[in-house]
């Protein structure tokens, strides 16, 4: 599953993580609830204030969080769409264990979505073709890897 996002206005911080298995014995942890995993930071960058496109790939940085740094709006296109019956459900996680600056390995703990939800809509526009900078599953990284203006959509 890939997420193509478009910041429409404002500034937003996008952090993405790679979930990694935890070894309770090696990491000296108590028994863990199902689904808990290590949170390895993949990317941490700020988008805006001009409109920008971003992508979260299926194999790297797929666990992601967005922080509004000011009033902002964005939309996501999820391909293929979430569908729990087809094995493509959306799992929500809470980042626990002190965070990135605490010296402890942060972990991802499955949680509920609170009042957040998504709505599946049928796309009726022209055929979508990801810009070349986004093909192959690579997520947008540092500013020097950003797509050129003529590659943005």
C-alpha positions as CSV (number, residue, x, y, z in Angstrom):
1,X,0.0,0.0,0.0
2,X,1.3,3.4,-0.9
3,X,0.1,6.8,0.3
4,X,0.5,9.8,-2.0
5,X,-0.2,13.0,-0.1
6,X,-0.5,16.6,-1.1
7,X,0.0,19.5,1.3
8,X,-2.4,22.2,0.1
9,X,-1.3,25.0,2.4
10,X,0.4,25.6,5.7
11,X,3.3,23.7,7.3
12,X,3.3,20.1,8.5
13,X,6.0,17.9,10.0
14,X,6.0,14.3,8.6
15,X,7.8,11.6,10.6
16,X,7.9,8.1,9.2
17,X,9.1,4.9,10.9
18,X,10.0,1.4,10.0
19,X,8.5,-1.1,12.4
20,X,11.1,-3.7,13.4
21,X,10.6,-6.8,15.5
22,X,11.6,-6.7,19.2
23,X,13.3,-9.6,21.0
24,X,12.0,-9.4,24.6
25,X,15.0,-11.4,25.9
26,X,17.7,-9.5,24.1
27,X,16.0,-6.1,24.7
28,X,15.3,-7.1,28.4
29,X,11.6,-6.4,28.0
30,X,8.6,-7.7,29.9
31,X,6.2,-9.8,27.9
32,X,4.8,-7.6,25.1
33,X,1.3,-7.2,23.9
34,X,0.6,-8.5,20.4
35,X,1.7,-6.1,17.6
36,X,4.3,-4.1,19.6
37,X,7.4,-3.4,17.6
38,X,10.5,-1.2,17.6
39,X,10.1,2.2,15.9
40,X,13.1,3.0,13.7
41,X,13.0,6.5,12.4
42,X,13.0,6.5,8.6
43,X,12.4,10.2,7.8
44,X,11.6,13.4,9.6
45,X,11.0,16.5,7.6
46,X,8.9,19.7,7.3
47,X,6.7,20.4,4.3
48,X,5.4,23.8,3.3
49,X,4.4,26.6,3.3
50,X,4.1,26.1,-0.4
51,X,2.1,23.1,-1.7
52,X,4.2,19.9,-1.8
53,X,3.6,16.3,-2.6
54,X,4.9,13.5,-0.4
55,X,4.8,9.7,-0.5
56,X,4.8,7.0,2.1
57,X,5.9,3.7,0.6
58,X,4.7,0.2,1.3
59,X,8.0,-1.2,2.6
60,X,9.8,1.8,4.2
61,X,8.5,4.5,6.4
62,X,4.9,3.2,6.2
63,X,4.1,4.0,9.8
64,X,3.8,7.7,9.7
65,X,2.6,10.7,11.7
66,X,1.8,14.2,10.7
67,X,2.0,17.3,13.0
68,X,0.4,20.5,11.9
69,X,3.0,23.3,12.6
70,X,0.4,25.8,11.7
71,X,-3.1,25.8,10.1
72,X,-2.8,23.4,7.1
73,X,-4.7,21.1,4.9
74,X,-3.7,18.0,2.9
75,X,-5.2,15.1,1.2
76,X,-4.1,11.5,0.8
77,X,-4.6,9.0,-2.0
78,X,-4.1,5.5,-0.7
79,X,-3.3,2.8,-3.4
80,X,-4.8,0.3,-3.1
81,X,-7.5,1.6,-0.7
82,X,-7.9,0.3,2.9
83,X,-10.1,-2.8,2.9
84,X,-9.9,-4.9,6.1
85,X,-11.8,-7.8,4.3
86,X,-9.0,-7.9,1.7
87,X,-6.2,-7.8,4.4
88,X,-5.5,-4.1,3.9
89,X,-6.8,-2.6,7.2
90,X,-5.4,0.5,8.8
91,X,-3.5,0.0,12.0
92,X,-3.0,2.9,14.4
93,X,-0.1,3.0,16.7
94,X,1.0,5.1,19.7
95,X,4.7,5.9,19.9
96,X,5.9,5.0,23.4
97,X,9.0,4.6,25.6
98,X,10.4,8.1,25.8
99,X,10.6,9.1,22.1
100,X,13.6,9.8,20.0
101,X,15.6,12.0,22.4
102,X,15.2,9.9,25.6
103,X,17.9,7.3,25.0
104,X,15.4,4.5,25.0
105,X,14.3,2.5,22.0
106,X,10.9,3.9,21.0
107,X,8.2,1.3,20.4
108,X,5.0,1.3,18.4
109,X,2.0,0.0,20.4
110,X,-1.2,-0.7,18.5
111,X,-4.0,1.7,19.6
112,X,-7.3,2.9,18.5
113,X,-7.8,5.7,16.1
114,X,-9.6,8.1,18.5
115,X,-12.0,10.2,16.4
116,X,-9.9,9.9,13.2
117,X,-11.4,8.1,10.3
118,X,-11.0,7.8,6.5
119,X,-13.6,7.7,3.8
120,X,-13.3,5.7,0.6
121,X,-14.3,7.7,-2.5
122,X,-14.1,6.7,-6.1
123,X,-11.6,8.7,-8.1
124,X,-13.2,10.1,-11.2
125,X,-10.4,12.2,-12.6
126,X,-7.8,11.6,-15.3
127,X,-5.5,8.5,-15.0
128,X,-3.0,9.0,-12.2
129,X,0.7,8.4,-13.0
130,X,3.1,9.0,-10.1
131,X,5.9,11.4,-10.9
132,X,9.2,9.7,-11.9
133,X,10.7,10.8,-8.5
134,X,8.2,8.6,-6.7
135,X,8.3,5.5,-8.9
136,X,9.9,2.3,-7.5
137,X,8.6,2.7,-3.9
138,X,11.2,5.3,-2.7
139,X,9.8,7.9,-0.4
140,X,10.7,11.5,-0.7
141,X,13.7,12.3,1.5
142,X,15.8,15.4,2.1
143,X,15.1,18.6,0.2
144,X,17.8,17.8,-2.4
145,X,15.8,14.7,-3.4
146,X,12.6,16.6,-3.9
147,X,11.0,16.3,-7.3
148,X,11.6,19.2,-9.6
149,X,8.7,21.6,-10.0
150,X,7.8,20.1,-13.4
151,X,7.5,16.6,-11.7
152,X,5.1,17.8,-9.0
153,X,1.4,17.1,-9.3
